[in-house]
Amino acid sequence: TILPDRVLITFLDDCMVLYNQQDRSMCMLIYYDEVVNWQYIYHAKYDEIIFTLVDGSKEVQEMYSLNSVVVALDEHLKGKQLKSLRIRKERAL
């Protein structure tokens, strides 16, 4: 696995900035009070954090380690974490 050589997420006092967008020149700003919950999903190649927002939309952020963000997420989004999931590779029949 090759890890990205760029910042994926930055945590500020009242919001977070997600940089790993389809268009690399864009970013997503999310205020902490707009987040209903978040969930970390483990995949074989990379992981994801899914943020559910108050308007019902979901923002998916590609990640490579929960350990790198869990302290900041617990600090800013305390009590909003859903159980993390592991998605296993499906076997061919």
N, C-alpha and C positions, 0 to 999 in steps of 0.2 A: 504494500500500500504506500502510495506517495502522499504525504501530507501537504496541504497547501502552504505556500510561502507568503501568506497574507493574513491579516486580521479578519476573523469571521464575525465577531461580535464585540461591541464595546459597551460597558455599563457606565452610565452617568448617574447623577443624583436623582433625576426624576424620569429618566427614560433609558432605553437601550437602542443601539444602532446596529442593524444587521447588514453586513456588507456583501454577503455571498448571494447576490441576485443574478438573474439571467443576464442582464445587462451589467457588466462589471463597472460601468461608470455610474451606476445608481446604487442607492442604499435605502433601507427602510427604517424609519424612526417609529418606535413604539413606546408610548408612555406606560409606566407600570400600572397606573390605575385603569388602563384599557384592557388589561389581561385578566381573563376569567380564570384560566388555568393553563398549565403547561405540562407536556409529557415528553419524556426522552424515549426514543425508539432505537433499539440496537438492530443493525443490519450487518450482513457479512462484510461488505466493502466500506461502508461509512455509516454513520448514525444520523439521526435527525432529532431536532427539538421541534415540537409542534406547539405553537402558541394559539390558543383560542381567545378571540377578542370579544369585547362587549357587543359588537354589531353582528356576531355570529360567524364572522370570517375566521379563517385559519391562516397563519403564516408559518411556513415550514422552513427551518434553517438547517442546512447540512452541517454536521459536526463530526468530530473525530475522537472526542473524549469527554465524558460527563464530568470527570474530575476537574477539567480545566474551567468549568463554568458553574459547578454546583454551589460553591460558596456564595458567589454573587447572586445567583438565582434565589437561593434560600434567604439571602439578606433582603433583596428587593421584592420578591414575589412569595414571601413566607406564607405557607399554608395553601398554596395554589397548585402544588405538584400532584399530578395523577400518577398512578403506578406505572413504572417504566415497563416497556414490552420488549421482548426479543423476537424478531422475525426470523424464522429459520428458513434456510434454503429449501425449496420444494424439491422433492425427489421425482425424477422422471420414472414413469411407469413402464 
